[in-house]
Amino acid sequence: MFAFVSKPDFLKIRPTAFTVLGLLSGSIVPATAQTGQNAPAPAAAATRGRAAAPPLTGRVVDAASGEALPGSTVLFDDLKQGAATGPDGSFSFASLPRGRFTLQVRSLGYNTVTQTVDTGSGQPLEIKLTAAATEIGQVVVTGVSQATQLRRSPVPTAVVDRTRLNQTAGANLIDAIAHTPGVAQITTGAAISKPVVRGLGYNRVVTLNNGARQEGQQWGDEHGVEIDEFSVDRAEIIKGPGSLLYGSDAMAGVINFVAPDPVAEGRITGTATASYQTNNRQQGYSLLNAGNLNGVNWLVRGTRKVAGDYQNRYDGRVYNSGFNEWDANGYVGVNKSWGYSHLTFSSFNQRLGLTEGARDEAGRFTKDVPAGQDRAGADSTAAVPVTDADLRGYGLAVPQQQINHLRIGTDNNFILGENGARLTLQVSYQQNLRREYGNVFDPAETSLYFQLRTVDYSLRYFLPEKNGWNLTLGTSGLHQQNRNLGVEFLIPAYRTNEAGVFGVAKKTIGNLDLSGGLRYDVRQISADRLLLDGNERPSADPTAETKFPGFESTFRNYSGSVGAAYNVNERLTVKANLARGFRAPNIAELGSNGRHEGTIRYEIGNDNLAAETSLQVDAGVSYVTDHVRFSVDAFENSISNYIFTRRLLTASGADSLRDDTGAYQYAQGQARLYGGEVSLDFHPHPLDWLHFENSFSMVRARQLNVAADQQYLPFIPADRLQSELRANFRRQGKRLANPYARLQMEHTFAQNRYFSAFDTETATPGYTLFNAGLGTDVANAQGHTLFSLFITANNLFDVGYQSHLSRLKYADFNAANGRYGVFNQGRNVSVRLVVPLAFK
C-alpha cells in the first residue's frame, strides 16, 4: 500500500513504512470515505482507528452581492486537503480529522479569508469574500509553527504565487523570483542562478523543496537549484534568520518552493504547458496528471527544457551558454481522518555549457581544440574562433556540466486527538551527482565528479492549543557523504553529521500575535586526507604531495527568535522581530584546493574557520486600504566571523597564480548589514482594475575594523527601484476571463560600494530595464477555461548591461569594444500556453 500526497509535484520521495505498519497493527486505520455496504459500523470504526469528523460543507459568496463564487479554492494547509467550489459556490469535505485547523479560502480578485474551523462541529460555513485591489489575506507555511496569515506573522516573509511566476517568465526558477524586493541572484549565464536574500547567499540561504531541505553542493558559484520550475505553485521567502526551524545555513533566509494545492475529492485533472523564449530559443514542455479518488491521491509530471546560446547587443551570441533538462516528479498517497502519508519522488537531470568568455583580438569567442603535441611530447591545444555553426542549434561544448538529482522520501502527518495535537515526520534520501567535463582531448572524461548522498529528517510535535498558546517541539538533522569520482580534486571527500532540537511557541492575545523559540545544533564535518603522485592520481605513499591534509571539525551553537505582530486595526499592522542565527562553514570554505570551470579562479580553504553567528533586528509597518497599500520593512544584521574570499598576492604585490589562475583564500571578519524595502501601491477609485505598484530595496554591507579598500562586503546587490503599471480585468465578453496587461520599469543603481582589495571586485554602472506582458484565460460557452496565454517581453529595449552579481562580469577583456566580461541577456520575448485538462 502506498500513502497519500496532496501537496503535489514536489521533489521528495518518501517510503511509507509508517503507514503500512500502522495499518497492519490496527493502530492506524483509514476511515471509510463513503458510506455503503462495506463501510464498518461507527462503533467498529471507532475501535479500529480515529473516527472522521462529520462532513464539512459550506458556500463561498461575494460579500457585496451575495452571488456564488464558483472555482474558489478552499484549503486546509496543515492537513493538505483542498476543494474547489461548484457552480453554486458550494464545497464539501468528507473525511477531515476532528480538531481545530486553519482554513484558507481564496478566489482571483478577492481578498483571501482565513479562519480557524472546528471540523467536528457539523455546522455549515458561509464564507464571504470581499473584492479588493490589494491582497491582504495570504497564508504562509514557511518559518512558522503552523499555517499562518501573512500579516499576523512577525517573521519578514514574501510570497510569489503561480500567477506572478507565469507573468514574469524568468530564464530559470530563481530568475523568476528575483524581482521580489529584497531578493537578488548570483548568475553564471542563463542556466545558473543562486538566490541572494538581503545581501547574503550561497550556504547562508536554505532552499526547501515543499518544506524539506534541498541538498546539492550549494557552496559552488556554478551550482544552481535542482528543482523543476513547472512543479512550483508558489515561493515563500523568509527574509531573515530561519535557523530556528531549519538549522545551520538558514542564517540569512529560507526559500520554500511549494507544490500546487491538493486535488479535490472525486476529481482527475491534468495540465499541459508549453513555453518558448526568443533570445536563446528556449523551449519548455510539461505534462501533469493528478487525481483524488476516495482519499487516494496521485500526481505525475514530466518536463523537458532545452535552450541554445543566449545573446546581447555587445557579445552577440554567448558561446556555450545553452542547456537542456529532463525532469520527472510526482507522488502517491492517502488522506484519511487520522491524517495523511505521502510518498513522493523527483528526478532532475540537466546538462549545461560553462561559458569561459575567452576571445580573440577581433572580439570573437574562442574555443580550445587539440593541436597535436608540443616539442616535449605533451598534448597541446590551440584557441580558435568559434564558427557561426557553433553558435546555432542546441549543442553543448567543453567545458560543460551535468547534474542528476534524485530525491525519495516520506512525509507524514498523524492526528493524535480531537484537541488538535499532531505529529509530523519527514524523512528523505537524496543523491546529487555533479560532473564537470573540461578535457578537449577526451570530452567524456569527468574532470570533476561529486557524488553527494544525504539522508535528512524532521520530526515535529504540535501540542494542543491551550489558552491561545500554540507550542511545537521538534528535532531535525542530516547525515551526508560526499565522494570524489573524477580525475581532478577541488574539495576533499567528507562526511557531515548534524542534529538539532528546538521549541517554538505562538500566543495570540486579541490583535497581538507573539512568537518565538530556541534551538540548539551540533554539526560535525570530517574530511579525508588525499595524497597525489606525480601523475596527479591518489597515492598511499606518505612522501607524495598532499592535496588535502584531512581534518575533523565540530561546531555547536544555538539560535533563537522573538517577535510580535500587532494589528492596530483592519488597515494598520506593525511588526518587530529579533533573531539570532548561525552557520557552520561549508566544505569548500574549510578544505577547497583547486580550480574548476565556471568560477574563473583558484580557491583555497581554511580549516581554522569558526562558525558565523548573526543578530538581526527587523521592524515593519504596513497600511492597507481598498485603494492604497504602503509598507516599510527595515533590518540590521550584525555578523561575527563573516566568511568571504580574498585574492592572494605575492610578496611583490603581484597576483598569486595557481594553474595560471588568480588564487583566492577564505578569511573571516566582522560584518554589519542594514537596509530594507519600501512598497507603495495605488489602485485609484473608481479604476479598481488599474494597479500602480512601486518598490525600492537597498542593502548596505560593511566589514568592520579593516582598511578602506576592504570595508565593503563582496557580492552585495545594488539598490533597485521597480515600478509596474498593470491592468487586471475579470471578464471581457463570454470568452475572455482575467485578461491583464503590464508594463514594468526596473532601475538598478550603480554599485560603487564593492570589495576593491586585491582586485576582487570592480564597480558596476547602473542600468534601466523595461519589461512588458499581457495575457488572458480563454473560456468556452459554458465558462470553463480552455487555455491560458501569457506573453512577456523582458529587457524590451535590448539594453546591454552587467549585473553586479554576474560571475561572467569577470571574464576576459573584449578588445573589439573595450569592455570586460560577458554581458547579461538581451531582449527576450516569452510565450507560455497553459491548457487545463479534466478527466473526471
N, C-alpha and C positions, 0 to 999 in steps of 0.2 A: 504494500500500500504506500502511496505517496501522500505527502502533506501539502497543504494549500499555499498558494502565493497570491496575495491580492495586490501588492504594490508591484505591478508587473515589471517586466522589462529590464530587470537590473542584473548586474554582473556579480551575482553571488550564487554559488551552488551550495546547497546545504542538505546533507543526508538527514533522513527523518527517523532515525532510530528511536528518538524520544517518543514520537507519536506511535510508532509500531509497538514498542514495548508497553506503552500505556494501554493501548487497545487490547493487547494480548492478556495483560494482567487484570483488565477490567477497571483500572484506576482512571483511565481517560476514555470515555465513550461518547462519540458524537451524537447529539440529539437528532432525531429524525426531522428533516426539514419540512416534510409534508405528511399530513395525516393520511391514513389508508390502511389497507388490510395488514401490511407488515409492520405497522407502527406499534411499538410497545405501549402498554398501558402507562399512564402517568406515574403510578406508583413504581412500576418496574423501572421506568426510565430514571426515576429519582434514585433508586438503589444502585443503578449501574453507573451513573455519572451526573453531572450538573444538569438540572432542568433548564430549558431555554426560557427566556423571558417571553411573555405573550407577544404576538405580532405587534410591531410598532408601525403605525400608519400616520399619514399626515398629508398636508397640502401646502403648496407654495404659491403665493399670490402677490400681485402688485399692491403695495400698501396704499397707494392713492386711488386706484380704480377698482381694486378687488378682483381684477382679471387673473385667470390662471397663468402660470409661467411654466409652460412645458419645456423640457430639456434642461431644467435646472439640475445641478449636481448636489446631492445630499450625501455627506461623507462623515463617517466616524474614523478619524485619522488613526487613533490609538488601537482600533480594532481591525483596521484595514478592511472595512466593509463600506460599500457605497451603493447608491442607487441613482437613477435618473427619473425625473418626474414625467408622467404621461401627458397626453393632450389636455387633461383637465387639471394638471398641476399636482396630481396625487403621487404618493410614493409609499412603499412599504418595505419592512424588513421582517423576515420570518423567523430567524434563528439567532437573534442577538443574545449575548450573555446578560445576565442581570447585573445591575450596578449603575453607577453614575459616570457618564462618559461625555466628552466634548463632541458636540455635533456642529458641523460646518455646512452652511448652505450658501451656494453661490450661483449667480446667473450673469451672463455678459450684460454689462451696462447697469448693474445694480451693486450696491454695497453688500459685501459678504456679511452674513449673520452667523454668529457663533453663540452657543448656549450650552449649558450643562443639562443633560437629559437623564432622567431616571427611567431606564429601559424596562423596569419591572412594573411601572405604574399602570400600563394598559391604556393610558389616555392618548387620544389622537392629538396631533400637533397641527397648528396652523402657523406657518412661517410667512411673515410679511416682509418683503424686500422693498427698500426704497431706492428709486432711481437716483443715481449720483454720478457726477463727473469725476469724482475723486474716489479712490479705493481706500477705505479705512478699516476693513474688517479682515484682512489677510491673516491666515493662521500659519504658524511655523512649527516644525518638529525638531529642528536642529538647535543644539545648545541649551535646551530646556528639558525639564524632567518629564513633561507630557505636552501634548498638543496645546499651544498657547496662542491667543490672539496677539498679533504682532505689536499692537500699540500697548499691550499690557506686559510686554517683556522688557526688562531693563537692559538686556544684552543688545548692543547695536547690531541689527540684522537687516539685510536687504533680501528681496525676493525678485527673481526674474522668471516670469511664467512662460508657458509654451507659446502664447500669443506673441510675446515680445521676442522670443527666440526665432519664431518663424519670420517676423517682420524685419529683424536685423541681419539675418543671413550672413554669419561670420564664415571665415575660411575654415575654422575648426571650433571645437566646443568652447575652449577658453576665450577665443576671439569673440564669440557670440555674447559673452557676459562681461567683457572688458570695458563696455561703455557704462557700466554701473558706477556711480560716484564712489570714489574710494578704492576702486579696483583697477588694476593695470595688468600688463602681461610682458614677460620677457620672451622674445621671439628669436627663432633661428629659421628664417624663411616662413613660408605659408603653412607648413605642416606642423611645426613645433612651437607650442605656446605654453608658458608656465604662469600660473596666477601669482599676482602680487597684490597684497591687501595692505593698504595704508603704508606703503613703502617697504614691506617685508615679503619675501617669497621663499622659494626652494623648500627646505625642510621646516621652515617656520610656519607653513600653511599646510594643514591636513586636508586631503581630498577624501571625501566619503562617497561611496557608491551605495546609494539608498540606505545610508546610516552606518555602513560598515567601512572600515579603513581600506583605502586602495594603496597597495604597496608595490612600487615598481621603479626603484632607482631614482627617487625624487631629487637626489642631490645633483644630478647632472644638468648642465645647461641645455643639452640637446635631447633631454628625456621629457617627453610630453605626458599627457594624461591618457591612459588606456581605456577610454570609455566611448562607446558608440554614441555619437551626438543625437541620432534619431531615437534612442531609447530614453531620452531625458524629457520629463514633463515640465520640470521647473528646477531652478537652482536656488538654494538658500545659502546666504553668505553671512557668516559671523565676522564682523569687523572688530576684532579684539581677541584677547587670550581665550582659547577654548580648551585649555589644558585640564580644566576641572572634570569634564566628561570624557575627554579623548586622550589625555596623557601628553607625553613629550611630543614635540613637533607641532602642537596646536598653539604655540605661543603667540603667533601673530593673527591667526584666524582659522576658520574652517569653511570649506565649501562643500555642500552636500548636494549631489546631483540625484534628484528624487524621481522615481518612476511614475508613470501615469496612475491615475486613480483606479481602484478595482472595478471590474466589470459588474454591472448589476445582475442580480439573480435571474436566471432564466434566459440570458442573452448570450449569443455568439456573434462576435463582431470582428472587424478587421480594418486595416488601413494600408493603403498603397501610397507611397510617397516617392516623388521623383524631383530632382533639382539639377540645375545647370548654372555654372558661373562662367562668364565670358573671358575673364582675364587669363586664367590658366586652364580653360576648358574643363573645369572640374565637374564631373558627373557624380550624382549620388542617387541610389535607389534603395528603398527599404520596404519590406513587406511584413505585415504583422497579422497574426490571428490570435484572438483571445476569447475566452468564454467562462461562464459560471453556471453550472447546472447542478442543482441540489447541493450546493456548497462545495462542489469540486471545481476548482479553478485552474486555468492554464493560460499561458501566453507563450508564443513562439515568434521570434523576429529574426530576419536575415537582412544584412545590409552590405552594399557594395559601394565603394567610393574610389574614384580614380581622378588624378589631376596631372597636367603637364607642367612645364616651367611657367612660373608667373612672370609678369613684365611690368616695367615702369618707364617713365619718359627719359631717364638718364642712363639706364643699363640695358634697355631693350628687354629681351627675354633673359632671365637669370638662369644660367646653365645649371642643370642638375638640381632643380628645386621642386621637382614633381614628387608624387607619392601615389600609392594605391593601397586599398584597405578592404579586408573581408571580415565581417563581424557576424556573430550569431549569439543570441541570448534569449532567455525565457525562464519559465517557471511552471511548476505544477504543485497543487496542494489542496488543502481543505480549510474551510472556515466553519466552525461549529459553535455551539453555546459555551464550550469550555475554552474557547479562544481560537487560535489559528496556528498552523505549522506550515512552513514554506520550504520547498526545495527549488533552488534557483541555480542557473548556470550562466556563464558568459565566456565567449572566446573572442578576443580582439587580436587581429592579425594585420600588421602594417609593414610595408616597405617604403622607404623614403630616401631620396637623394640628399647628400650633405654638401651644401654649397661652400666652396673654399674661396671663391672670389678672385682667383689669380687671373691676370690679363697680360696681353702683350702691349707694345708701345702704341698700337692703334686703338687700344681700349677694348679689344675683343677678348672675351673669356677664353682661357686656355685649358687644356686637359693634358694629363701626363699619359704618354704612350711608351711601350717598350722600345728601346733604342739599341738593342744588342748588348755587347759587353764593352767595358772600358779597357784601358791598357792593362789593368791589374786582373782582368778576367772576371770582374764583378758585373752583374746585370746593371744596366743603366736605363734611365728614362729621359725622354725629351718632352718639353712643353710645346704643344702645337695649338693653333687657334681652333676653336670648335667650328663646325660647319653649320650651315642652315638646317641640314637634316638632323643634327644633334639637338637642335632646339625645337624641333617639331615632334609631334606624337607624344606618347606616354612612357617612353623607355627611361630607365634609370642607369646611371653610370657609377663607376667607382670614384670617390668613396660613397657608400650608402649604408643604410641601417635597416635591420629587420627586427621587429618586435612581435612577440607572441605572448599574450597574457591570458591565462586560463584561471577561472575562479569557480570554485564549487563550495557550497555552504548550506547551512540550515539556519532558519530564522523562526523562532517560536515565541508565542505569547500565550501564557496559561492564566486563566481567570481563577483566582483562589477562593473567592467568596462573593456573596452578593453585596459586600460592603465596599467593593472597588479594588481590593488587593489583587495584584497580578505579578507574574514573574516572566521576564523576557530573557531569552538566551539566543545569542548569535555566535555561531562558530563557522569559520570558513578556511578553506585551503586555497592558496594562490601560488601559481608558478609563473614567474616572469622570465622569459628568455629574450635577451637583448644581444644581437650580433652586429658588429661593425665590420665592413669589408673595405679594405684600403690597399690591396696589393694588385697593381695593374698587370703583373705577370701571372697572377693566379686570382682572378676576381672571385672565385668561390672560397678562397681562404678566409677564415674568420680571424681577423686581426684581434679584435676583442670579442669575447663571448662570456656574458654573465648569466649564470643560472641562479635565480633568486627564488627560494621557496619559503613560504610564510604560512604559519598557522596562527590565526588570531581569534580572540574570543571576547565577548562582552556579556556579562550577567548582571541584570538589574532587578531589584525587588521594589515594587511600588506599594508602600504601606497604604492602608485605607485612609481616606481623608477624615480628619478629626479636628473640629473647631476651626475650620478654614485652613488647616495645615496640610500640605502635601509633602511627604518625605520619601526620598528614593535613596536606597543603598545599593552599592554595586562594586564590581571588580572587572577589570579588563586587562588585556596583555597580549603578548605575542611571542612566538619562537620563530626565528628567522635564520636561514643559512644561505650563504652566497658562495658559489664556486666559480673559478676562472677556468674556462674551457677553450680559450683562444690561444694564439701564439704570442700575443702581447699582453702586458700586465699593467693595468692602471691603478687598481686598488687591490689590496690583499684579499684572499679568501677569508671569510669571517662568519661568526655566529653571534646572534643577538638574542638575549632573553630579557623580557620586560614584563612587569606586573605592577598593578596599581589598585588601590582601594579608594572609594570615595563615598561621600554622602552629600545629597543636595536637598534643600528644603525650600518650600514656597508657601507664603502666607498671604491671604487676601483679607484686607480689612476695608470693607466698603470700596471706595475708589482707589485705594492704595494697594499695590502689589509689591511684596518684598520677596527677595530670593537670594540664595547664597549657598555656599558649601565649601568643603575641604577635600583634598585629595593628596595621597602620598604614593610616589612611584619609585621603583628601583629598575635601572637598566644596566645590563652587563654586555659589553662588546669584547669578543675575543678574536684577534686577528692572527692568522698563521704566518710563520716565518717562510720566506721564499729566497732561495739561492739560485743564481743563474750561472751556467757555464759560459764558455767563450762563444757559443752559438746562440746565446740568449735563451737557452732551454733550462727547465728546472733541473737542479742538481742536488745530490746528497753530500757532495764534497764540502767539508767545512771551510776550505780555503777559497771556495767560489765566491763570486761577487754577491753581496747582499742587496737584493732588490727591496724586500720588506723585512724589517727586523723582527716582526711579531710583537704583539703586546696584548694586555688584558686591562680593560678599564671598566670601572663601576661608577655609576652616577646615581645618587639618591637626592630626591628633592620633593618639595611639596608645592602645591598650587591651591588657590582659593579665590573666591569672589564673593562680593556682597553688593546688592543693588536694589533700587526701588524705582517703580514707575507709578506716577500719581496722575490720575485723570481728574484735573480740576473741574472740568465739565465735559460735555459730549464733544467739544471742539478743541479744548486745550489739554495737552499732555506734557508733563515734564518727566525726565528720566535722569538717573545717575547710576554709575557702576564703578566699583573699584576691584581690580583683578590682578592677581599675581600668577604669572606663567613661567614655564621653564622649558628649556630644550637641551637635550644631550647632544654633543657633537656627533655628526654622522661619520660614516666610514671614510668618505673622501677627505673630510677635514682632518681626520685623525691619521690616515695612513696612505693617501694617494701618492704616487710617484710615477708620473708618466704623462704623455701627450696622446690625445685621441682626436679623431676628426670631429669638427664642429665647434670646438671651443677655441681654436686658434691660439692655444697657449699650453705651457707645460706646468702642471700643478704639483706641489709638494705638500704633504700633510704634516701635522704636528700632533704627536700623541700625548703632549702635555697640556692640551686644551682643557679648560674647565667648562662646566655646563653654563649656558646662558640662563639668566633669570631676568624677569621683567616685572615692572609695576606700572599698570596702566590705569588712568582715570578717564572715564567717559562721562559726558554730560550732553543732554539733548533736550530740545523743546520742539513741539510741533503744534500747529494751529490749523484746523481743517474746517472749512465751511462747504456749502454746496458748490461754491464757485471759486474758492481760493484754498490753496494748501501751501503752508510755509513751514519749513523745518530747518533746524540748525543742529548739527552733531559735531562736537569737538572732542579731542582726545590729547592726552600727553602720555608718552610711553618712555620710561627710563629703563635701559637695558644694561645689565652688568655682564662683563665677559663677552661682549658682542664679537662674533667671529666674522672675519672678512679676509679677502685675498689681497696681497700687496706684491707689487713687482719686485723681484730681486735684482740688485745691481752688483757689479764687480767693485773691487776696491778703487778703481779709477773713475767710477761713476757710470760706466757703460752698462748696457743691458747684459744680464746674466742669461746665457743661452743654454738650453738643453734640447738636443735634437734639432738644432737650428731654429728654435722657437723660444720666445721670451718666457722666462721662468717666473712663477708666482708661488708664494707660500702663504699658508693660513696663519693669521695672527689674531689677537684679541685686543679689545679696548672697552671704554665706557661710552655708551651712546645715549642720545636723547632725541626722540622724535615727537613732533606735535603737529597738529593741523586739524582737518575736518572737512565736512561737506555742508553746503548750503543749498537748499532747493526751494524754488518759488514757482508754483504752477497757477495759471489763470484759466478759468473756464467761464467766460463772461456770459451773463444772463442778458437776453434770452437765447444766446447762441451756445447752448449747452453742449452741442456736438463739436465745438471748437476747443482745442486744448493748446495752451502755450506753456510748455514746460521748460524750466531752466535749472541748471545745477552748476555749482562751482566746487571743485575739490582741490585740496593742497596738502602737501606734506613737507615739513622741514625736518631735516635729519642731520645731526652733528655728532662728531666724535669729540669727546672732551679731553682736555689736557694734552693736546698734540700740536705739532707745527701747523702753520696756516694752510699748507697745501694738502694736509691730511684731515682737515676739520670736517669735511662733508663725507657722508657715507656713500659708498658706491651703489649704483643701480637704484637710484631714487627717482620715481616718476616726476615729470614736470607738472606744474599747475595746469588745470584743464577746465575750460568753460564750455558747457553744452547748452544749446537752445534748440528746442524742437517745436514746430507748429504742426499739429495733427488734427485732422477732421475724422471723426467717427460717426457713422450713421447706422441706425438699427436695421432699417429695411427700405429698399428703393424698389417699389413695384412688387410683383409677386415672386420674382425670380432672384433678385439680388438681396442678400442679407449681410449685415455687418460690414459694408464697404468702408474703406479707410484710405486716406492719403496722408503722407507725412513728408516734411522737409526738415532736416536737421543740420545745424551748424556746430562743428566741433573744433574749438580753437585750443591748441596745445601751446602753452607759453614756452619761451626759450628756457633751457635748463643751463644756467650758468653756475649753479651750485653743484659741483662734481668733485670726485676724488682725483685731484690732479697729480698727486705724488706719484713718482716713478712712471709717469705717462700711462697710468692705469686707465683713466677715462679722459674724454675730451668734452668740451661744451657742445650743446646741440641747439641749433636755431629753432625758433617757433614755426608753426605752420597752422593753416586753417583748412579743414576738410568739410565738404558738403555732401550729405547723404540724403537720398530720397527714396520713397517707396509708395506703393499702392497695392490694393488687393481687395478681394471680396469673397464671400461664400455664394455659390450658385445653387439654387434650390429648384426642385421640381414643383409641379402644380399643387401637390399636397403639402408643400413646405419643408420637405425633407432635403437635407443638403446633399447635392450631387458631388461637388468638389469645392475645394478652397484654393484660391490662386494668390500667390504672393510674389510681387516684383519689387526688387530692391536694387538701387544703384549706390554703391559706396565709392567715395572719392570721385564725386561726379565730375569735377573739373580736372581730373588726372594730375593732381599736384604731386611733384616729386619731393619726397620728404623721407627723413630718417627718424624713427622713434629713438629716444634716448636709451630705451631698454632693448634695442635690437642688437643681437650678437654680431650680425653681419655688418654693423656700422664700423667695425674694426678690421674689415678685410682690406685687401691691397689697394694701393693708390691707382686711380684711373687717369692715366696720362692724357687721354683724349678729351676729358672735360675738367681736369684739375680737381676732382673730388675724390675723397677717400671712401672706401667701403662700398657696400651694396645698399641700394635704397629699398624702401618698403613697396608694397603692391600698389599699382596704379589703379585707374578706373576699373571697376568690376560690377557688372550687371548680373544679378542673380534672379532666376525664375524658379519658383517652387510650387509644385502641384500636389495637393493632399486629397486623396479620394477615400472617404469612409465607406466601409463595406458592412453590410448587415446580413448575417446568415440565419439568425433566429431572433 
